[in-house]
Amino acid sequence: MHFKSLSDLHRCNNYPEPEHPLLTLFTCNPLRSVTSYEVTTDFYIIALKKLSSGEIRYGKTRYDHQSGSMYFLKPQQVIHMKDISLEGKGFEIWFHEDYLSGHPLHMEIKKYSYFNYELNEALHISPKEQKIIWDLYEKIAIEYHNNQDEFSRDIILGHIESILKYSLRFYKRQFINRFMLSGTTVTKFNKALANYFEQGLLQKKGLPTAAMFADELHLSPRYLSDLLKQETGKTAMDLIQNFLVTEAKNLLNQGDLTINEIANLLGYENPPYFSRLFKKETGISPSLFRGQHLN
């Protein structure tokens, strides 16, 4: 099932017509259960829910049943729901990309990387944090249900942007808590990267990507990169490049291989690109680096 319009969504759920063609709100009723369906939409979705039973799945993973979890979906993402029952109240905000047209959030929303996370990377918020989010939702609901005028969209989008900003702050807190509980992600990432090199996979599979290691660490690529950024100030690709430059320095110092051979050994099919990257990271070319070492 695919929802191209909010009217279709409302009809499917036996709700009255939406008050705006590009924006709708749902306060979720814990007494109402959902049997099973799979759906895609043309809408962004922000939701706060707690499941008492059942399963929600998007991406590759299932929603874990923790108190006060938020999740964020982007258009065209497949959502599967099965035998859902809720514990306590929740909400959903659906809005089309066109609702953002002409507003700064149209571009800004792309920087909120959690729209690209997997479902098991949902945001788990404390009761105090839930109150902040609920207060913003209720302000949106007042505007939505109160004879919308020329000011309504800007006010509503301002509150939605506040939800997104608070969620970013809460995710930062979740990253720190994860670090305290499970150790550094960067240690696991560097170990996976070293294994990739030692097993000769650079020659077999080429340059590694964040997605390769994210899959090995059971994270989405964007969540992995954001975790690493929080821990080290560098993205996954930054760390991959740093690792390869360190290996390149070691091979250059040994003096046995040409620069082209080193580039190929490290997975770079284009030696000039490798030389540019090396100079960008070190400030000097590979040949000059080797010459300084030999001297």
C-alpha positions in Angstrom: 0.0 0.0 0.0 1.3 3.5 -0.9 -0.2 6.7 0.5 0.2 9.5 -2.0 -2.3 11.8 -0.2 -3.4 12.4 3.3 -7.0 11.9 2.3 -6.1 8.3 1.3 -4.5 7.8 4.7 -7.4 9.2 6.6 -10.0 7.1 4.6 -7.9 4.0 5.2 -8.1 4.6 8.9 -11.8 5.8 8.9 -10.8 9.3 10.0 -12.4 12.6 8.9 -10.8 14.4 6.1 -7.5 16.1 7.1 -7.6 19.8 7.9 -4.7 20.5 5.5 -3.8 18.5 2.3 -0.1 18.4 3.2 -0.1 18.1 7.0 -1.9 15.9 9.5 -1.6 15.0 13.1 -2.6 11.8 15.0 -2.9 11.4 18.7 -2.6 7.6 19.0 -5.2 5.8 21.0 -3.8 3.0 23.2 -7.2 1.2 23.0 -7.0 0.9 19.2 -4.9 -2.0 17.8 -3.4 -2.4 14.3 -3.5 -5.9 12.7 -0.9 -6.0 9.9 0.1 -3.9 6.9 3.0 -2.7 4.9 3.1 0.8 3.6 5.1 3.4 1.8 4.3 7.1 1.8 5.2 10.4 0.2 5.5 12.0 3.6 7.9 12.7 6.4 6.7 11.2 9.7 7.7 12.1 13.2 6.3 9.8 15.9 6.5 9.2 19.6 5.1 5.9 20.8 5.5 3.0 23.2 4.4 -0.5 22.2 3.0 -2.9 24.7 3.0 -5.7 22.0 3.5 -6.2 18.3 6.1 -5.2 15.9 7.0 -2.2 13.7 9.7 -2.7 11.1 11.5 -0.4 8.7 14.9 -0.6 7.2 16.2 -4.0 8.2 15.4 -4.0 11.8 12.5 -4.1 14.3 11.4 -1.5 16.7 12.5 -2.3 20.3 9.8 -1.8 23.0 11.4 0.9 25.1 9.5 3.6 27.0 9.0 6.8 25.1 10.7 6.1 21.8 10.7 8.5 18.9 11.3 7.6 15.3 11.7 9.6 12.1 10.7 8.4 8.6 11.4 10.0 5.3 9.3 9.6 2.0 9.4 6.3 0.2 10.5 4.3 3.3 8.8 1.0 3.7 7.0 0.6 7.1 5.7 -2.8 8.2 3.3 -3.1 11.2 2.1 -6.3 12.8 -0.4 -6.8 15.7 0.4 -3.4 17.2 -0.9 -2.4 20.7 0.2 0.8 22.4 0.9 1.5 26.0 0.0 5.0 26.9 -0.5 7.9 24.5 1.5 8.7 21.5 1.4 10.9 18.4 2.3 11.1 14.8 3.0 14.1 12.6 2.8 13.6 8.8 3.9 16.3 6.4 4.7 16.4 2.7 7.9 17.9 1.4 5.8 20.5 -0.5 4.6 21.8 2.9 8.2 22.9 3.5 8.5 24.7 0.1 9.8 28.3 0.5 10.7 27.7 4.2 14.3 27.3 5.5 13.3 23.9 6.8 13.0 22.7 3.2 16.8 22.5 3.0 17.5 22.2 6.8 15.6 19.0 7.2 18.3 17.2 5.2 20.9 17.8 7.9 18.9 15.8 10.4 20.6 12.5 9.7 18.4 10.5 12.0 15.8 10.3 9.2 18.3 7.8 7.7 18.7 5.7 10.8 17.4 2.1 11.1 14.5 1.5 13.4 16.6 -0.1 16.1 18.4 3.2 16.4 15.2 5.0 17.5 15.5 7.8 20.0 14.7 6.7 23.6 13.7 9.8 25.7 13.3 10.3 29.4 10.0 11.5 30.9 11.4 15.0 31.2 12.4 15.0 27.5 9.0 13.5 26.6 7.3 16.5 28.3 9.3 18.9 26.1 8.3 17.1 22.9 4.7 16.8 24.0 4.5 20.5 24.8 5.7 21.3 21.2 3.3 18.8 19.7 0.4 20.4 21.6 1.4 23.8 20.3 1.3 22.4 16.8 -2.1 20.9 17.4 -3.5 24.2 18.6 -2.4 25.9 15.4 -3.6 23.0 13.2 -7.1 22.9 14.7 -7.6 26.6 15.1 -8.8 28.0 11.7 -5.4 28.1 10.0 -4.4 31.5 8.5 -1.4 33.0 6.7 0.7 32.7 9.9 -0.1 29.1 10.8 2.4 27.3 8.5 5.4 29.3 9.8 4.3 28.8 13.4 3.8 25.1 12.9 7.1 24.6 11.0 8.8 26.6 13.8 7.6 24.1 16.3 8.4 21.1 14.1 11.9 22.5 13.7 12.1 22.8 17.5 11.2 19.1 17.8 13.9 18.2 15.3 16.5 20.3 17.2 15.6 18.9 20.6 15.7 15.4 19.1 19.2 16.1 17.8 20.2 17.2 21.3 18.6 14.0 22.8 20.4 11.8 20.3 23.7 13.4 21.3 22.9 12.3 24.9 22.0 8.8 23.7 25.3 8.6 21.9 27.1 9.5 25.1 25.1 7.0 27.1 25.8 4.3 24.5 29.5 5.1 24.8 29.4 4.8 28.6 27.6 1.4 28.4 29.2 -0.4 25.5 32.7 1.2 25.0 33.8 3.2 22.0 32.5 2.5 18.6 35.7 3.8 17.1 37.6 0.9 18.7 35.3 -1.6 17.0 35.4 0.3 13.8 39.2 0.5 13.7 39.4 -3.3 14.5 37.1 -4.0 11.5 39.1 -1.7 9.3 42.4 -3.4 10.3 40.9 -6.8 9.6 39.8 -5.6 6.2 43.3 -4.7 5.3 45.0 -7.7 6.9 42.7 -10.1 5.0 43.6 -8.6 1.7 40.1 -7.4 1.0 41.4 -4.1 -0.4 42.6 -6.0 -3.4 39.6 -8.2 -3.6 36.8 -5.7 -2.9 38.5 -2.3 -3.4 38.3 0.7 -1.1 36.1 0.1 2.0 33.0 2.1 2.6 31.1 3.2 5.7 28.3 0.9 4.7 30.5 -2.2 4.7 31.5 -1.6 8.4 28.1 -0.4 9.4 26.7 -3.8 8.3 29.4 -5.6 10.3 28.7 -3.6 13.4 24.9 -3.9 12.9 24.3 -0.2 12.5 23.0 2.0 9.7 25.8 3.9 7.8 24.5 7.2 8.9 24.1 6.2 12.6 27.7 4.8 12.6 29.1 8.0 11.0 27.3 10.1 13.6 28.5 8.0 16.5 32.1 8.2 15.2 31.7 12.0 14.8 30.5 12.2 18.4 33.5 10.2 19.7 36.3 11.4 17.5 35.2 14.5 15.5 35.7 12.5 12.3 33.3 10.7 10.0 33.6 7.0 9.0 35.1 8.1 5.7 37.6 10.4 7.4 38.8 7.5 9.6 39.1 5.2 6.5 41.2 7.8 4.7 43.4 8.4 7.8 44.0 4.6 8.1 44.9 4.3 4.4 47.3 7.3 4.6 49.0 5.7 7.6 49.4 2.5 5.7 50.7 4.4 2.7 53.3 6.1 4.9 54.5 2.7 6.2 54.8 1.3 2.7 56.6 4.5 1.4 59.1 4.2 4.3 59.9 0.6 3.4 61.0 1.8 0.0 60.3 -1.4 -1.9 57.3 -0.4 -3.9 56.6 2.3 -6.4 54.0 5.0 -5.7 51.7 3.4 -8.3 52.1 0.0 -6.7 51.3 1.4 -3.3 48.2 3.1 -4.6 47.0 -0.2 -6.2 47.8 -2.2 -3.1 45.7 0.2 -1.0 42.7 -0.1 -3.4 43.2 3.1 -5.4 42.7 2.3 -9.1 43.7 5.9 -9.9 47.2 6.7 -8.6 47.0 10.5 -9.2 43.9 10.5 -7.0 45.8 8.6 -4.3 48.6 11.2 -4.5 46.2 14.1 -4.2 44.5 12.5 -1.2 47.9 11.8 0.4 49.0 15.4 -0.1 45.7 16.7 1.3 46.1 14.6 4.5 49.9 15.2 5.0 50.7 18.4 3.2 53.3 16.8 1.0 53.2 14.5 -2.0 54.1 10.7 -1.6 57.4 11.2 -3.5 58.4 14.1 -1.3 57.5 12.1 1.8 59.6 9.2 0.7 62.5 11.5 -0.2 62.4 13.1 3.3 62.5 9.7 4.9 65.4 8.5 2.8 67.4 11.6 3.5 
